[in-house]
Structure formats: C-alpha cells, structure tokens
Amino acid sequence: MYLDDAPESAPCAVCDKPARERVHRGCRQHMADALDELPGLYRQLADALLPTRRGDGLAVSGTPGRGLPGGDALDLRARGGIEGVVGGWARDLCERERWEIPQCQSVQAVVDWACTTLALNLGMICDEHPAVKEIAAELAKTVGQARRIVTGEKPPRRIGVACTCGHVLRVTLDTAGVRCPACSTQYGHSEALQLPLAERRSAA
C-alpha cells in the first residue's frame, strides 16, 4: 500500500518518476480526465463525418472541405477504435475480477459502459493492475487523436532520438514512454526526452 507520507523511493508505474504511490496523483488524474472526456469525444466525432458546405466529401480529421471516406474519425467511432481501447481494458478488468460483462447493443453503449467501469475502479487499477502503464498510454493516445480531429489541432511534432543501442526512436513532448524495438529497452517520459537527438548523435 502506498501512503502519502511515504518516501519518494519507488518509480511511478506510469511515468517512472519517483513517487509516494504506485501511480502519481497527476498520472492518475490524467487517466481520470481521459475516461471522463472520451464518451463526449466519441459523440463529437460524428460531426466530423457530416458532409461539408465546401464539398460533397466528409469532414475528416477536423479539416474543412472535402475529406476522405472513412478516415480517422470513422476509425475511432467504429468497433476497434475508441471502443476497442476502453472496451478491451474494461473487459480485461471484469475478467480479472470475475465480474459480469454486459451485452451492449451499440459501440456508443460499450464506450459509455467501459469508461464508467474503468473510472469507478481507477484506484484499484492504479494500485494493482500490472498493465497500468499501457492503459495510461493508450488512453492518452486515443484522447489525443480524438481531440485533434474534433478541434482541428495539428498532431504533435515527432522528434528523432537515439537509443543507447543506436536505433532511432520517434517521440513527442507528451509521449508517455517508448520501447526500443531493436534492444527492448523501455524509456519513461523523462528518460525518452533526455536521449540525444538522432541527428546530433549521427553527426558526432
């Protein structure tokens, strides 16, 4: 059990920074905010699929004018999109705890149920779930994708950094962490941003 007055000796299971609890309160709050926001973002994504006045295509990815049929908005609203992320983790939690999984009749219903289930049990997830880092990363990524489509915000710029093995990794300023596919080294948020720029390393 992690107490508020415990020494900051163990790394946070999400961001790897020293923490008094298994998961920083800040990291836990980010997850809570994502679960609170995703059902609304799912509904707002429907607007990105409506025909626009400037063309007869779909308004995809928050871009005015003609869009591409399908696109990111449709992917996130379809089964396997937002539903696949939150629904998958909610079902995983229910199976671990031997809870009944309801039969939802629509993708929207799955999103609503899953976000509510994960939010109500977020304390237990942060304290006990072995894949809490993956859950946090997928929630952050999904919220970011949906929010950019709804608002028209540009995706964060990816920066090339060099792993200690020499492999180039692509990270953003808000990346939760990254694993090198070449040597399997796992980097947390701060560790990834402290890696040398790939261009500078290669030019040395």
Phi and psi in degrees as a GROMACS rama.xvg file:
@    title "Ramachandran Plot"
@    xaxis  label "Phi"
@    yaxis  label "Psi"
@TYPE xy
-106.892  122.013  TYR-2
-104.209  154.142  LEU-3
-63.0178  -31.5851  ASP-4
-95.9682  11.104  ASP-5
-73.7803  151.008  ALA-6
-65.4195  146.893  PRO-7
-79.5944  78.3879  GLU-8
-114.108  -28.089  SER-9
-96.9092  143.159  ALA-10
-72.855  144.103  PRO-11
-60.8845  136.615  CYS-12
-68.8028  -11.2165  ALA-13
-104.808  -52.3941  VAL-14
-104.427  -7.51751  CYS-15
72.5306  3.62044  ASP-16
-80.2288  153.366  LYS-17
-54.8635  134.981  PRO-18
-142.39  151.907  ALA-19
-81.3908  -30.7373  ARG-20
-108.268  168.913  GLU-21
-61.2778  -36.9057  ARG-22
-127.579  128.281  VAL-23
-49.7951  147.735  HIS-24
-62.3756  -36.2643  ARG-25
-63.5388  -44.3868  GLY-26
-64.902  -39.635  CYS-27
-63.9809  -39.3868  ARG-28
-67.4637  -37.0362  GLN-29
-60.5303  -41.318  HIS-30
-66.164  -42.0167  MET-31
-62.7411  -42.0479  ALA-32
-63.5048  -40.2102  ASP-33
-63.3978  -44.814  ALA-34
-66.2583  -31.4662  LEU-35
-73.6086  -32.0729  ASP-36
-87.6857  -30.7187  GLU-37
-59.3789  -43.1492  LEU-38
-58.8378  -40.0584  PRO-39
-68.4942  -40.2446  GLY-40
-63.0138  -37.8917  LEU-41
-58.7776  -44.1883  TYR-42
-67.1119  -40.8762  ARG-43
-66.8224  -26.9078  GLN-44
-63.3485  -22.2571  LEU-45
-61.8972  -32.6547  ALA-46
-66.3319  -29.2813  ASP-47
-71.7524  -11.4695  ALA-48
-98.9444  -2.81048  LEU-49
-78.2467  144.886  LEU-50
-57.8685  143.361  PRO-51
-99.1765  165.009  THR-52
-72.5751  -25.7265  ARG-53
-87.8982  -6.1968  ARG-54
-166.869  172.367  GLY-55
-100.23  10.9793  ASP-56
-88.9194  -162.929  GLY-57
-103.793  144.585  LEU-58
-82.873  97.6873  ALA-59
-109.275  145.032  VAL-60
59.0818  29.2813  SER-61
71.551  14.4745  GLY-62
-98.2079  125.572  THR-63
-69.9426  155.477  PRO-64
94.8272  -158.178  GLY-65
-71.3859  132.62  ARG-66
-116.461  -177.576  GLY-67
-98.7048  135.647  LEU-68
-55.7861  137.582  PRO-69
88.5121  -107.343  GLY-70
74.7954  -178.242  GLY-71
-63.5726  -39.9972  ASP-72
-61.5222  -44.5462  ALA-73
-66.0085  -38.9976  LEU-74
-60.7805  -42.989  ASP-75
-71.3939  -28.3193  LEU-76
-86.4365  -17.6337  ARG-77
-80.6332  168.11  ALA-78
-61.4968  134.778  ARG-79
97.4684  -11.1032  GLY-80
-86.8268  -116.433  GLY-81
-58.9798  -40.6554  ILE-82
-59.6862  -39.0795  GLU-83
-66.4069  -35.487  GLY-84
-73.464  -61.7616  VAL-85
-71.9891  -37.4024  VAL-86
-65.4361  -39.3769  GLY-87
-63.6964  -44.4729  GLY-88
-71.734  -34.3923  TRP-89
-66.9122  -41.4375  ALA-90
-66.0592  -38.1993  ARG-91
-60.2371  -43.8186  ASP-92
-63.0997  -44.8687  LEU-93
-62.7937  -39.3023  CYS-94
-67.9069  -38.9515  GLU-95
-64.2914  -37.9295  ARG-96
-95.1562  -0.200086  GLU-97
59.9232  43.327  ARG-98
-96.9419  153.684  TRP-99
-71.7402  137.611  GLU-100
-101.344  120.104  ILE-101
-70.4492  154.948  PRO-102
-92.002  97.063  GLN-103
-83.2166  141.677  CYS-104
-90.3459  -9.82641  GLN-105
-147.076  163.487  SER-106
-62.5169  -41.9131  VAL-107
-57.8583  -42.1809  GLN-108
-64.2708  -37.8341  ALA-109
-64.2311  -44.4878  VAL-110
-60.5272  -46.4251  VAL-111
-62.1954  -47.8784  ASP-112
-63.9773  -45.5174  TRP-113
-65.078  -45.0063  ALA-114
-63.5855  -40.2177  CYS-115
-65.0315  -44.2713  THR-116
-63.0314  -45.52  THR-117
-67.1202  -39.6838  LEU-118
-65.5611  -42.5104  ALA-119
-66.4206  -24.9651  LEU-120
-112.926  21.3827  ASN-121
-63.9337  -35.358  LEU-122
-59.8957  -45.8351  GLY-123
-66.3275  -39.5176  MET-124
-61.2439  -45.9325  ILE-125
-68.3808  -32.1876  CYS-126
-83.4304  -27.2698  ASP-127
-131.006  -29.0181  GLU-128
-68.386  127.091  HIS-129
-67.5801  -19.2537  PRO-130
-109.549  29.3252  ALA-131
-61.8546  -33.5612  VAL-132
-62.8442  -43.543  LYS-133
-66.1959  -39.621  GLU-134
-61.8038  -48.0054  ILE-135
-60.9683  -43.0612  ALA-136
-65.3237  -41.8656  ALA-137
-70.1784  -36.4875  GLU-138
-64.3647  -45.6866  LEU-139
-62.7041  -43.2129  ALA-140
-64.3588  -43.7851  LYS-141
-67.5333  -42.8905  THR-142
-61.9116  -42.7669  VAL-143
-60.9682  -43.872  GLY-144
-63.1433  -47.4679  GLN-145
-65.4004  -42.1355  ALA-146
-64.4201  -39.1213  ARG-147
-65.687  -36.039  ARG-148
-68.2497  -44.1271  ILE-149
-67.3808  -40.9655  VAL-150
-94.8491  -14.7595  THR-151
80.9254  11.5814  GLY-152
-67.9616  141.672  GLU-153
-73.1704  146.402  LYS-154
-65.6555  152.013  PRO-155
-63.6095  145.011  PRO-156
-72.0089  131.164  ARG-157
-89.7769  138.29  ARG-158
-116.012  136.095  ILE-159
-85.4231  121.335  GLY-160
-123.28  157.263  VAL-161
-101.938  124.08  ALA-162
-67.8441  161.377  CYS-163
-61.4012  -21.6538  THR-164
-86.1084  -7.10711  CYS-165
102.13  -12.3222  GLY-166
-71.0337  140.605  HIS-167
-86.0938  126.606  VAL-168
-110.614  145.013  LEU-169
-106.425  117.026  ARG-170
-128.007  162.793  VAL-171
-119.409  168.954  THR-172
-65.7491  -22.2927  LEU-173
-108.177  15.5922  ASP-174
-63.2187  138.947  THR-175
-78.8009  -23.6144  ALA-176
162.07  170.267  GLY-177
-153.505  145.271  VAL-178
-112.658  132.295  ARG-179
-74.6581  123.215  CYS-180
-71.4076  -16.4674  PRO-181
-84.0894  -43.8344  ALA-182
-120.026  -1.80477  CYS-183
69.0165  15.4034  SER-184
-70.8205  132.51  THR-185
-100.014  129.222  GLN-186
-115.758  134.253  TYR-187
-78.5824  -177.9  GLY-188
-55.9769  -56.934  HIS-189
-67.1683  -37.6938  SER-190
-64.1364  -41.4411  GLU-191
-64.5641  -39.8553  ALA-192
-75.0433  -15.4293  LEU-193
-90.9705  -5.63989  GLN-194
-67.4511  148.721  LEU-195
-68.2175  146.628  PRO-196
-60.2411  137.274  LEU-197
-60.4385  -39.3848  ALA-198
-64.4255  -42.3545  GLU-199
-66.3209  -39.3857  ARG-200
-66.1102  -42.1577  ARG-201
-70.5091  -26.5147  SER-202
-83.7131  -14.2062  ALA-203
